[in-house]
Amino acid sequence: MPIVIEELTAEITVETGDDVGGEIRPADSDAAAAATLELLALAHEREQRLAVD
């Protein structure tokens, strides 16, 4: 599942460059993309917690 989460996150984020400072953000500041990115971040965090437990 982590690979799927990373692929989906990459699909809705802009390229990280010097102007972005390496932070992940929605491609067009679209509300739907932002919400999806937030859900993916939560899913990734939970996946990591499950791996530790």
PELINUR-V915717 format. One record per residue. N is the residue number from 0. PHI is phi in radians with two decimals (NA if undefined). OMEGA is omega in degrees with one decimal (* if undefined). NEAR is the number of other ideal C-beta (glycine too) atoms within 10 Angstrom. Layout:
((N PHI OMEGA NEAR) (N PHI OMEGA NEAR))
This chain:
((0 NA -179.9 10) (1 -1.00 179.8 11) (2 -1.14 178.3 7) (3 -1.09 179.3 11) (4 -1.07 179.7 18) (5 -1.12 179.4 12) (6 -1.14 179.0 10) (7 -1.15 178.1 16) (8 -1.09 179.7 16) (9 -1.12 -178.7 11) (10 -1.14 -175.3 12) (11 -1.86 178.9 18) (12 -2.00 177.7 17) (13 -1.40 174.1 14) (14 -1.11 176.5 8) (15 -1.51 -179.9 12) (16 -2.45 -179.6 8) (17 -1.12 -177.6 6) (18 -1.25 -177.9 7) (19 -1.60 -179.6 12) (20 1.31 177.4 8) (21 1.38 -179.5 7) (22 -1.53 179.9 8) (23 -1.52 177.8 14) (24 -2.62 -179.2 15) (25 -1.06 -175.9 17) (26 -1.00 -176.3 13) (27 -2.09 -174.5 11) (28 0.94 178.9 9) (29 -1.30 -177.9 12) (30 -1.08 179.8 9) (31 -1.15 178.6 10) (32 -1.14 179.3 16) (33 -1.12 179.2 15) (34 -1.14 178.9 11) (35 -1.11 179.0 16) (36 -1.09 178.7 20) (37 -1.12 177.8 11) (38 -1.13 177.6 12) (39 -1.13 178.1 21) (40 -1.12 177.3 13) (41 -1.12 178.9 11) (42 -1.09 178.9 16) (43 -1.12 179.3 16) (44 -1.09 179.5 11) (45 -1.16 178.0 12) (46 -1.08 178.9 13) (47 -1.16 178.6 11) (48 -1.12 178.5 9) (49 -1.14 179.4 9) (50 -1.16 -179.8 8) (51 -1.32 -179.1 5) (52 -1.21 * 5))
